[in-house]
């Protein structure tokens, strides 16, 4: 039987950037910037801003990013630069994440950021610890998590990692890897006189690929939009040329039915129920989705917006990242920001089977009401059914 079918059955500097800073007139996400007369903005005609925006009460909110500024968050930067936040009468401050920041913890604080970007299983774990974060818009429609090994090792299957050194990150980023290996009956603990046929040595991996490039670990965790590219951007000491994909084995956890939902927009349930915060949330979602539509159609602009937002990554690496991020968002079969209930249930199943959470979350862990209302105010293509991932030239060091 195909192993994939078996697996399927088994089961801190503060960075502040005000979103009103661009000062430009907002434009439809599928068009290039252009002047839009105020009368058109209020008309409700195709391509115009929703009428409610002009009368909406002003609000200032914060967005907690999951990591430092990079193309992973380009849609929000585009919502700023294209004036979509401003059109919704919102002033948005971006709060960076990083290796020492746990975004779901920050967003769960009573006085924490109003909006938080995090992965669903991390938030489900936090909810069992008392958090009331709710998924109000599911931006990524598929997972970007990989494990990579060298082709010459023959480690081309998760079950072959028994007795090996497996790199994973902390802070909940490792969940898919450990859950995937568990479908093979493999658990960590080899270093404690474990069984090399049933266990592996789980090595805490830095958020880079240095240990993998040095062959200090047999398998490395990598996001397809970041660390995987870091390997391809490095030079093979044996040839002096950049590494090529054919020198690697790639374990895509989407293919083994252990992938879980990743980047989503979360808010605290208590905050959502206060005052006009529900309306603020709809407006924030609408502007953000327009930003992601813009990045789908104008990726090069969004690479620049990311650089303007403070990213220190090279232009070549950012182009790779933007291309891969778009492929995680698009196509969105039921509309960008909507939650695929099948993928949600898979996330819950994997999370419970792997012991990430003790039991399935309550029904209020996510809602689609807000994103549906936001989508109703967008006239551009919100599904991207014809989206095709582009081809990006790998550059040395990502420069």
C-alpha positions as CSV (number, residue, x, y, z in Angstrom):
1,X,0.0,0.0,0.0
2,X,1.2,3.5,-0.8
3,X,2.8,4.9,2.4
4,X,1.1,8.2,2.0
5,X,-2.2,6.4,2.2
6,X,-1.0,4.7,5.3
7,X,-0.1,8.0,6.8
8,X,-3.4,9.5,5.8
9,X,-5.2,6.8,7.6
10,X,-3.0,6.8,10.6
11,X,-3.8,9.1,12.7
12,X,13.7,42.9,20.9
13,X,13.6,45.9,19.2
14,X,10.2,47.5,18.9
15,X,9.2,48.1,15.3
16,X,6.3,50.5,14.9
17,X,4.9,51.5,11.5
18,X,1.6,53.5,11.3
19,X,-0.6,52.2,8.6
20,X,-1.9,55.6,7.7
21,X,1.5,56.8,6.7
22,X,1.2,56.2,3.0
23,X,-1.3,59.0,2.6
24,X,-2.2,57.7,-0.9
25,X,-5.7,57.2,-2.3
26,X,-6.8,53.6,-2.1
27,X,-7.3,51.7,-5.3
28,X,-8.9,48.3,-6.2
29,X,-6.5,45.5,-5.3
30,X,-6.4,44.3,-8.9
31,X,-5.3,47.6,-10.3
32,X,-2.2,49.8,-10.2
33,X,-2.4,52.9,-7.9
34,X,-4.5,55.6,-9.3
35,X,-6.5,58.5,-8.1
36,X,-10.1,57.6,-7.1
37,X,-12.5,60.5,-6.7
38,X,-14.3,60.6,-3.4
39,X,-17.7,60.4,-5.1
40,X,-16.6,57.0,-6.7
41,X,-15.5,55.7,-3.3
42,X,-19.0,56.1,-1.9
43,X,-20.9,54.8,-5.0
44,X,-20.7,51.1,-4.4
45,X,-19.8,50.6,-8.1
46,X,-17.4,47.9,-9.2
47,X,-13.8,48.6,-8.0
48,X,-14.9,51.2,-5.5
49,X,-14.4,51.2,-1.7
50,X,-17.4,50.0,0.3
51,X,-19.7,52.8,1.2
52,X,-19.5,52.0,4.9
53,X,-15.8,52.8,5.0
54,X,-16.2,56.6,4.7
55,X,-18.6,56.7,7.6
56,X,-16.8,54.2,9.8
57,X,-15.6,55.3,13.2
58,X,-11.8,55.9,13.4
59,X,-9.9,53.2,15.2
60,X,-6.2,52.6,16.1
61,X,-5.2,49.0,16.4
62,X,-2.0,46.9,16.5
63,X,-1.1,43.8,14.5
64,X,1.2,41.3,16.1
65,X,3.3,39.7,13.4
66,X,4.5,36.1,13.9
67,X,8.0,37.0,12.9
68,X,10.2,39.9,11.8
69,X,9.0,41.9,8.8
70,X,9.2,39.7,5.7
71,X,7.1,38.8,2.7
72,X,5.2,36.3,4.9
73,X,3.2,39.5,5.9
74,X,3.3,41.3,2.6
75,X,-0.5,41.5,2.3
76,X,-0.7,43.6,5.4
77,X,2.1,45.9,4.2
78,X,0.3,46.3,0.9
79,X,-3.0,47.1,2.8
80,X,-1.0,50.0,4.3
81,X,0.8,51.2,1.2
82,X,-2.2,51.0,-1.1
83,X,-4.3,52.9,1.5
84,X,-6.8,50.1,2.2
85,X,-6.5,50.5,6.0
86,X,-6.9,54.3,5.6
87,X,-10.0,53.8,3.5
88,X,-11.5,51.8,6.4
89,X,-10.6,54.7,8.8
90,X,-8.0,52.4,10.5
91,X,-4.6,53.3,11.8
92,X,-2.6,50.1,12.1
93,X,0.7,49.6,14.0
94,X,2.8,46.6,13.1
95,X,4.4,44.8,16.1
96,X,7.3,42.5,15.0
97,X,7.7,39.0,16.2
98,X,11.0,37.1,16.3
99,X,12.7,34.1,18.0
100,X,12.0,35.4,21.5
101,X,8.4,36.4,20.8
102,X,5.4,34.1,21.2
103,X,2.7,35.9,19.2
104,X,-0.2,33.9,20.5
105,X,0.9,34.7,24.0
106,X,1.2,38.4,23.3
107,X,-2.1,38.4,21.6
108,X,-3.8,36.6,24.5
109,X,-2.8,39.3,27.0
110,X,-5.8,41.5,28.1
111,X,-4.0,44.6,26.9
112,X,-2.1,42.9,24.0
113,X,-2.3,43.7,20.3
114,X,-5.9,43.7,19.0
115,X,-4.9,41.4,16.0
116,X,-2.4,38.6,16.0
117,X,-0.9,36.4,13.2
118,X,-0.2,32.9,14.4
119,X,-0.6,29.2,13.4
120,X,-3.8,27.4,14.3
121,X,-2.3,24.5,16.4
122,X,-0.3,27.0,18.5
123,X,-3.4,28.9,19.3
124,X,-5.4,25.8,20.0
125,X,-2.7,24.9,22.5
126,X,-2.8,28.4,24.0
127,X,-6.6,28.1,24.3
128,X,-6.3,25.1,26.5
129,X,-4.1,27.2,28.7
130,X,-6.8,29.9,29.0
131,X,-6.4,32.0,25.9
132,X,-9.6,33.2,24.2
133,X,-8.1,33.9,20.8
134,X,-10.5,33.3,17.9
135,X,-9.6,32.6,14.2
136,X,-11.5,35.3,12.3
137,X,-9.7,34.9,8.9
138,X,-7.6,32.0,7.6
139,X,-5.1,33.5,5.2
140,X,-2.9,30.5,4.4
141,X,-4.9,27.8,2.7
142,X,-2.1,25.2,3.0
143,X,1.0,24.6,5.1
144,X,4.5,25.6,4.1
145,X,6.4,23.3,6.5
146,X,8.9,20.8,5.0
147,X,11.6,18.5,6.3
148,X,14.6,18.2,4.1
149,X,17.5,15.6,3.8
150,X,20.4,15.2,1.5
151,X,19.7,13.0,-1.5
152,X,22.8,11.0,-1.0
153,X,21.6,9.8,2.4
154,X,18.6,7.9,1.0
155,X,16.4,9.4,3.7
156,X,13.5,10.1,1.4
157,X,10.7,8.9,3.7
158,X,9.7,9.9,7.2
159,X,9.9,6.4,8.5
160,X,13.6,6.2,7.5
161,X,14.4,8.8,10.2
162,X,14.5,6.2,13.0
163,X,17.8,6.4,14.7
164,X,18.6,9.8,13.0
165,X,19.2,13.4,14.2
166,X,16.1,15.3,13.3
167,X,16.2,19.1,13.5
168,X,13.0,20.9,14.7
169,X,12.3,24.4,16.0
170,X,10.6,25.3,19.2
171,X,7.7,27.6,20.1
172,X,5.2,25.2,18.4
173,X,6.8,25.3,15.0
174,X,7.8,21.7,15.3
175,X,4.3,20.2,15.7
176,X,3.9,19.0,12.1
177,X,7.3,17.3,12.1
178,X,6.8,15.5,15.3
179,X,3.2,14.6,14.4
180,X,4.4,13.3,11.0
181,X,7.0,11.1,12.6
182,X,4.5,9.7,15.1
183,X,2.5,8.3,12.1
184,X,5.6,6.0,11.7
185,X,5.5,5.1,15.3
186,X,8.7,7.3,15.9
187,X,9.1,9.3,19.0
188,X,12.0,11.5,20.3
189,X,14.4,10.3,23.0
190,X,17.1,8.4,21.1
191,X,19.8,10.3,23.1
192,X,18.5,8.8,26.3
193,X,19.4,5.3,25.4
194,X,16.4,5.0,23.2
195,X,15.5,2.4,20.6
196,X,17.1,3.3,17.3
197,X,14.4,1.4,15.5
198,X,11.6,3.4,17.2
199,X,13.1,6.7,18.2
200,X,15.1,9.6,16.8
201,X,17.2,12.3,18.4
202,X,15.2,15.6,18.3
203,X,17.7,18.4,17.9
204,X,16.7,22.0,18.6
205,X,17.4,23.7,15.3
206,X,18.3,27.4,15.0
207,X,16.1,29.4,12.7
208,X,18.5,28.8,9.9
209,X,20.1,25.9,7.9
210,X,23.6,26.1,9.2
211,X,23.5,22.8,11.0
212,X,22.0,21.1,8.0
213,X,24.6,22.6,5.6
214,X,27.3,21.3,7.9
215,X,25.6,17.9,8.0
216,X,25.4,18.0,11.8
217,X,21.8,16.9,11.5
218,X,20.3,14.3,9.2
219,X,17.0,16.1,8.6
220,X,16.1,19.8,8.9
221,X,12.8,21.6,9.3
222,X,12.3,24.3,6.7
223,X,9.6,26.6,5.5
224,X,9.2,26.4,1.7
225,X,9.3,30.2,1.6
226,X,12.4,30.7,3.7
227,X,14.8,28.0,5.0
228,X,14.4,25.8,2.0
229,X,15.6,28.7,-0.2
230,X,18.5,29.3,2.2
231,X,19.9,25.9,1.2
232,X,19.5,26.6,-2.5
233,X,21.2,30.0,-2.0
234,X,24.3,28.4,-0.5
235,X,27.3,27.2,-2.4
236,X,28.2,23.5,-2.6
237,X,31.9,23.4,-1.4
238,X,32.5,20.5,-3.7
239,X,31.6,22.4,-6.9
240,X,31.5,26.0,-5.9
241,X,28.1,26.3,-7.4
242,X,24.8,26.8,-5.7
243,X,23.0,23.7,-4.4
244,X,20.2,22.4,-6.7
245,X,16.8,20.9,-5.7
246,X,17.9,17.5,-7.1
247,X,20.5,17.3,-4.4
248,X,17.8,17.3,-1.7
249,X,14.9,15.0,-0.6
250,X,11.9,17.0,0.4
251,X,9.2,15.7,2.8
252,X,6.2,17.9,2.2
253,X,3.9,17.3,5.2
254,X,0.9,18.3,3.2
255,X,1.3,15.1,1.3
256,X,1.2,13.0,4.5
257,X,-2.0,14.4,5.8
258,X,-0.3,15.8,8.9
259,X,-0.1,19.4,7.7
260,X,-2.0,21.9,9.9
261,X,-3.4,25.3,9.3
262,X,-0.9,28.1,9.6
263,X,-1.1,31.9,9.3
264,X,-4.5,33.3,10.3
265,X,-5.8,36.5,11.9
266,X,-6.8,36.1,15.5
267,X,-8.5,38.3,18.0
268,X,-9.5,37.9,21.7
269,X,-13.1,36.9,22.1
270,X,-13.5,39.3,25.0
271,X,-12.2,42.2,22.9
272,X,-14.4,41.3,19.9
273,X,-17.5,41.6,22.1
274,X,-16.7,45.1,23.3
275,X,-18.1,48.3,21.7
276,X,-17.8,48.5,17.9
277,X,-14.9,46.0,17.8
278,X,-16.8,43.6,15.6
279,X,-17.1,46.3,12.9
280,X,-13.4,47.2,13.4
281,X,-12.6,43.6,12.8
282,X,-14.6,43.4,9.6
283,X,-12.9,46.5,8.3
284,X,-9.5,45.2,9.2
285,X,-10.1,41.9,7.5
286,X,-11.5,43.6,4.4
287,X,-8.4,45.8,4.0
288,X,-6.1,42.9,4.7
289,X,-7.7,40.7,2.1
290,X,-7.4,43.5,-0.5
291,X,-3.8,43.7,0.4
292,X,-3.3,39.9,-0.3
293,X,-5.2,40.3,-3.6
294,X,-2.9,43.1,-4.5
295,X,0.2,41.0,-3.7
296,X,-1.2,38.2,-5.9
297,X,-1.4,40.5,-8.8
298,X,1.6,42.7,-8.1
299,X,4.2,40.6,-6.3
300,X,7.2,42.9,-7.2
301,X,5.4,45.8,-5.5
302,X,4.9,43.8,-2.4
303,X,8.5,42.8,-2.2
304,X,9.3,46.5,-2.1
305,X,6.7,47.2,0.5
306,X,8.2,44.4,2.6
307,X,11.6,46.1,2.3
308,X,10.1,49.4,3.2
309,X,8.6,47.8,6.3
310,X,12.0,47.0,7.6
311,X,12.9,43.6,6.3
312,X,16.6,42.9,6.3
313,X,16.4,40.0,3.8
314,X,17.9,40.3,0.4
315,X,15.8,41.1,-2.7
316,X,16.4,37.7,-4.2
317,X,15.3,35.9,-1.1
318,X,12.2,38.2,-0.7
319,X,11.2,37.5,-4.3
320,X,11.4,33.7,-3.6
321,X,9.4,34.2,-0.4
322,X,6.7,36.3,-2.0
323,X,6.2,33.7,-4.8
324,X,5.9,30.9,-2.3
325,X,3.7,32.8,0.1
326,X,1.3,33.6,-2.7
327,X,1.1,29.8,-3.5
328,X,0.0,29.2,0.1
329,X,-2.7,31.8,-0.1
330,X,-3.9,31.2,-3.7
331,X,-6.0,29.7,-5.0
332,X,-8.6,30.1,-2.2
333,X,-11.4,27.9,-3.4
334,X,-14.1,29.4,-1.1
335,X,-12.7,32.9,-0.9
336,X,-9.5,34.3,0.6
337,X,-9.7,34.3,4.4
338,X,-12.3,31.5,4.6
339,X,-11.6,28.4,6.6
340,X,-11.7,25.0,4.9
341,X,-13.6,22.9,7.4
342,X,-11.9,19.7,6.2
343,X,-8.5,21.2,6.8
344,X,-9.7,22.5,10.2
345,X,-10.8,19.1,11.2
346,X,-7.5,17.6,10.0
347,X,-5.6,20.2,12.1
348,X,-7.7,19.3,15.1
349,X,-7.2,15.5,14.5
350,X,-3.5,15.8,14.1
351,X,-3.1,18.1,17.1
352,X,-5.1,15.8,19.4
353,X,-3.4,12.6,18.1
354,X,0.0,14.1,18.6
355,X,-0.9,15.3,22.1
356,X,-0.6,18.9,21.2
357,X,-4.0,19.5,22.6
358,X,-6.0,17.2,25.0
359,X,-9.3,17.5,23.2
360,X,-11.0,19.2,20.3
361,X,-11.5,22.9,20.8
362,X,-14.9,24.5,21.5
363,X,-17.1,25.6,18.6
364,X,-16.1,29.3,19.1
365,X,-12.4,28.6,18.2
366,X,-13.1,30.1,14.8
367,X,-15.8,32.1,13.0
368,X,-16.5,32.8,9.4
369,X,-19.1,35.5,9.9
370,X,-16.7,38.3,9.9
371,X,-14.7,37.3,6.8
372,X,-17.9,36.6,4.9
373,X,-19.0,40.2,5.6
374,X,-15.6,41.5,4.6
375,X,-15.7,39.5,1.4
376,X,-19.1,40.9,0.5
377,X,-17.5,44.4,0.3
378,X,-14.8,43.3,-2.2
379,X,-15.4,43.5,-5.9
380,X,-12.1,42.0,-7.1
381,X,-11.4,38.3,-7.6
382,X,-11.3,36.8,-4.1
383,X,-10.7,33.1,-5.1
384,X,-7.7,33.3,-7.6
385,X,-8.8,30.1,-9.3
386,X,-6.5,30.9,-12.2
387,X,-3.4,31.6,-10.0
388,X,-0.2,29.9,-11.1
389,X,3.0,30.1,-9.1
390,X,5.8,31.8,-10.9
391,X,9.4,30.8,-11.3
392,X,12.0,32.8,-9.3
393,X,15.7,32.7,-10.1
394,X,17.7,31.6,-7.0
395,X,20.4,34.1,-6.1
396,X,23.6,33.5,-4.1
397,X,22.9,34.4,-0.5
398,X,19.5,35.6,-1.5
399,X,20.9,38.9,-2.6
